[in-house]
Amino acid sequence: MTLAAFKALHQRRQAEHLARHGHRLAERAEDSFELTLYAVEGFYAEIWRSRGEEAILFIHVFQKPAGLGDYLHLVQLPANL
């Protein structure tokens, strides 16, 4: 699925697509929000939720690696690398 096709989906369908085809990469908190980052078919998607809530507020999608900056400190490489 292309980024444009994904963006054209209803948010519920976007979440279903991420659950089936996305690769969960990281989670982080920002202010009162919990974010989950997915890689999916050539782009990235962040699911934003209010802290402690299950309902999705919105899904932010991007392709440029610069959007990964807030997640880099969460990456842990194996000690033998």
C-alpha positions as CSV (number, residue, x, y, z in Angstrom):
1,M,0.0,0.0,0.0
2,T,1.3,3.4,-0.8
3,L,1.5,6.3,1.6
4,A,-1.3,8.1,-0.3
5,A,-3.6,5.1,-0.3
6,F,-3.0,4.6,3.5
7,K,-3.8,8.3,4.2
8,A,-7.0,8.0,2.2
9,L,-8.3,5.2,4.6
10,H,-10.5,5.9,7.5
11,Q,-8.5,6.0,10.8
12,R,-10.1,2.7,11.9
13,R,-8.9,1.0,8.6
14,Q,-5.5,2.6,9.1
15,A,-5.2,1.0,12.6
16,E,-6.3,-2.4,11.2
17,H,-3.7,-2.2,8.4
18,L,-1.0,-1.4,10.9
19,A,-2.0,-4.3,13.2
20,R,-1.9,-6.7,10.3
21,H,1.0,-5.4,8.2
22,G,3.0,-3.0,10.3
23,H,6.1,-3.8,12.3
24,R,6.0,-2.2,15.8
25,L,9.3,-0.5,16.3
26,A,9.1,1.6,19.5
27,E,6.9,3.3,22.1
28,R,7.4,6.6,23.8
29,A,5.6,9.2,25.8
30,E,5.3,12.9,24.9
31,D,3.5,15.2,27.4
32,S,0.2,13.5,28.1
33,F,0.4,11.2,25.1
34,E,1.6,7.7,24.4
35,L,3.0,7.1,20.9
36,T,3.6,3.8,19.1
37,L,5.8,3.8,16.0
38,Y,5.3,1.3,13.2
39,A,7.2,0.7,9.9
40,V,4.9,-0.4,7.1
41,E,5.5,-0.8,3.4
42,G,7.9,2.1,2.8
43,F,6.7,4.6,5.4
44,Y,6.3,5.1,9.1
45,A,3.2,5.6,11.2
46,E,2.8,6.9,14.8
47,I,-0.4,6.1,16.7
48,W,-1.2,8.8,19.2
49,R,-3.3,8.1,22.3
50,S,-4.0,10.0,25.5
51,R,-2.0,8.4,28.3
52,G,-3.9,5.5,29.8
53,E,-6.5,5.5,27.0
54,E,-7.2,2.9,24.4
55,A,-8.9,5.2,21.9
56,I,-6.7,6.5,19.0
57,L,-6.5,10.2,18.8
58,F,-4.8,10.3,15.4
59,I,-2.3,8.5,13.2
60,H,0.7,10.5,11.9
61,V,2.4,9.1,8.8
62,F,5.8,10.1,7.4
63,Q,8.5,8.8,5.1
64,K,11.6,10.9,5.9
65,P,14.1,9.4,8.4
66,A,14.2,12.8,10.2
67,G,10.9,11.8,11.8
68,L,12.6,9.0,13.6
69,G,14.8,11.4,15.7
70,D,12.7,11.2,18.8
71,Y,13.0,7.4,18.8
72,L,16.8,7.0,18.4
73,H,17.5,7.1,22.1
74,L,15.2,4.1,22.5
75,V,17.3,1.8,20.2
76,Q,19.4,-0.7,22.0
77,L,22.0,-2.6,19.9
78,P,23.4,-5.9,21.0
79,A,26.6,-5.7,23.0
80,N,28.6,-7.6,20.5
81,L,28.1,-5.0,17.7
